[in-house]
Amino acid sequence: MMHTDVSRRNFVTTTSAAALLSATAPFLCANAAPAVDGGKTKNRRWLDTHIHVSDVGRDGKKRAKMLDELLDVLDRCDADLRFAVCPDAGYVSDMRTDPAAMLTANRMVYELCRRAPGRLHGCCMVNPNFTDEALRVMKICFEEWGFVQLGEMLTYIHNYKMADAAAEKVVRAAVTYDVPVQVHVGTYWHKKAGASGDGMNQLADLLVIAERVPQAKYVLAHAIGCGPTPDYVPWADMILDTLKGVFPKYPDNFWIEIRDFQCAALARTLREVPVNRLLSGTDWTTRIGPPFQNYGTMFDMKEGANPFPPEVASFVGFLRKAGASEADIARIGYENARELYKLPA
């Protein structure tokens, strides 16, 4: 993704931000709900299962205060926020061709998590094409470093399918470690989205491996969401249609991430997916900054153009509007992830 590296504090004053907000706000705010918690949600625990981080900026320079800057996002959030983090940017692309890059990337994640226990949780990203090294890195991540999830499995970047024999070995290893497997499922179709948006083929691939390895726990990454303009066509309804058509009842080993809580499919999702199988997985990244954008800013959007206040209170408002109870919200925002990751109560 291409971004102009403008800080959170300065972006809101730019004319480009105003123009983008003017063009996209009517579409994005169509389902908007107010932030009804009045900003008083710091006692509300919230664990996002899908966060991408990199300690290297887009200028190629190391971010010397990466942990401090990341924890600042958690500290200034209106909720008691925690992240499950995996690599991003150059760390991801390096894994395409260099097996050693897997350990380098996951070590970066570990170095952040070990210094923020209980607030940051590690997710192990591998490229199964380098099967032996992938299994070795998984052993380190899950046996030594206490990581909580395998993924994100980026099939479209690392050029494999979940149904491949190599990927199956990795999934079966995840079963032995009793960790979930987070698999990329494209959120929407767009003519410029490329392979990232090939959501239905990615879901079909996931269904094959799920049938072959039914004992694994699968997280359908950012399956419920929407794009920044009407040109982005969400897959959410088709994903729900497919699950409803393939399975006689909702599969117990499938968890679904909600990426965009203002999306039109949220109410249907709450009706059709058991509430204990829903997660908050927003795909928030550290690509802009530091200072990094506030948590709650939509993926691939500048904070100044966000169509709602970027805060957990907004997510809570969207969930209430879609029919979620307070117990449902507690489950979606925190308890389901805590149980899935086997974290202390």
ABEGO torsion letter per residue (X at the ends): XBBBBBBAAAAAABAAAAAAAAAAAAAAAAABBBBAAGGBAAABBBBBABBBBBABBAAGBBBAAAAAAAAAAAAABABBBBBBBBBBEAAAAAAAABAAAAAAAAAAAAAAAAABBGABBBBBBBBAABAAAAAAAAAAAAAAAGBABBOBBBAAAAGBBAABAAAAAAAAAAAAAGBBBBBBBBABBBAAAEAAABAAAAAAAAAAAAAABAABBBBBBGABBBBABAABBBAAAAAAAAAAAABABBBAABBBBBABAABAAAAAAAAABBAAABBBBAGBBAABOOBBBBBGBBBGBBAAABABBBBAAAAAAAAAAAGBBAAAAAAAAAAAAAAAAGBBX
